[in-house]
Amino acid sequence: MLETLRIPDKWKKSLELLPQDTVLNSTEFNGLLDRHLPLLGSQMRKRILEAAAIAFLSSAKGVASHQDSPM
């Protein structure tokens, strides 16, 4: 997703330091961005937030479809 939204490598490396596979509310996620990427511009921040939202929805959809499948 980060590639699709054209997030530069320098920001991707910083994002890798953030918790992975962890559900965060918007306050927590924005706090992490503030602490770990303090020089992030508003446009890039918007792209990262969009990528995070899409990733969350994709994972939630995957869990829902897995739960719907017969055992």
Secondary structure, DSSP 4 states (H G I P E B T S, - for coil): -TTTTT--HHHHHHHTTS-SS----HHHHHHHHHHH-TT--HHHHHHHHHHHHHHHHHHHHHHHHHHHS--
